[in-house]
Amino acid sequence: MGVLRGLSLASIAALPAFILGFIAYVIIASVRGASIDATEWETWMFLPCYGVPLFCMFIAFIFGTRSSRVDEE
């Protein structure tokens, strides 16, 4: 049950994670002086395009699996 809850929470967190990744992409591109509509792939694009969304979804998955544990008193 915990894995299913983690997967569903991670899938729900995907859209906000992609939006957060896009915001990080725009911020990093403006700091580096690169154009936002660049057609050539550069190495700095890995962090906002893959790192931020995957990190958010991983944290949501971990939170979902751990929230299923009930402490009995």
C-alpha positions as CSV (number, residue, x, y, z in Angstrom):
1,M,0.0,0.0,0.0
2,G,2.9,2.4,0.7
3,V,4.4,1.9,-2.7
4,L,1.1,2.6,-4.4
5,R,0.6,5.7,-2.3
6,G,4.1,6.9,-3.1
7,L,3.6,6.3,-6.9
8,S,0.3,8.2,-6.9
9,L,1.8,11.1,-4.9
10,A,4.8,11.2,-7.2
11,S,2.5,11.3,-10.3
12,I,0.4,14.1,-8.8
13,A,3.6,16.0,-8.0
14,A,4.8,15.7,-11.7
15,L,3.0,18.8,-13.0
16,P,4.2,21.2,-10.3
17,A,7.7,19.6,-10.6
18,F,7.8,20.4,-14.3
19,I,6.6,23.9,-13.7
20,L,9.3,24.4,-11.1
21,G,11.9,23.0,-13.5
22,F,10.8,25.5,-16.1
23,I,11.1,28.3,-13.7
24,A,14.6,27.1,-12.8
25,Y,15.4,26.9,-16.5
26,V,14.4,30.5,-17.1
27,I,16.3,31.7,-14.0
28,I,19.5,29.9,-14.9
29,A,19.2,30.9,-18.6
30,S,18.8,34.6,-17.6
31,V,21.8,34.4,-15.2
32,R,24.0,32.8,-17.8
33,G,22.9,35.2,-20.5
34,A,21.6,32.4,-22.7
35,S,18.4,32.8,-24.7
36,I,15.3,31.1,-23.3
37,D,14.3,29.7,-26.8
38,A,17.7,28.1,-27.5
39,T,17.5,25.2,-29.9
40,E,21.0,23.7,-29.1
41,W,21.4,21.5,-26.0
42,E,23.9,22.6,-23.5
43,T,25.2,20.8,-20.4
44,W,23.7,23.3,-17.9
45,M,20.2,22.3,-19.1
46,F,20.4,18.9,-17.4
47,L,19.8,20.4,-13.9
48,P,16.6,22.3,-14.5
49,C,15.2,20.0,-17.2
50,Y,15.8,16.6,-15.4
51,G,17.2,17.2,-12.0
52,V,14.6,19.5,-10.5
53,P,11.5,17.5,-11.6
54,L,13.0,14.1,-10.8
55,F,14.1,15.4,-7.4
56,C,10.6,16.7,-6.6
57,M,9.0,13.5,-7.7
58,F,11.5,11.4,-5.7
59,I,10.8,13.4,-2.6
60,A,7.1,13.0,-3.1
61,F,7.5,9.2,-3.6
62,I,9.5,9.0,-0.3
63,F,7.0,11.1,1.5
64,G,4.1,8.9,0.2
65,T,5.7,5.7,1.2
66,R,6.6,6.9,4.7
67,S,3.3,8.6,5.3
68,S,1.6,5.1,5.2
69,R,3.2,4.1,8.5
70,V,0.9,4.5,11.4
71,D,2.3,4.8,14.9
72,E,0.4,2.7,17.3
73,E,0.3,3.9,20.9
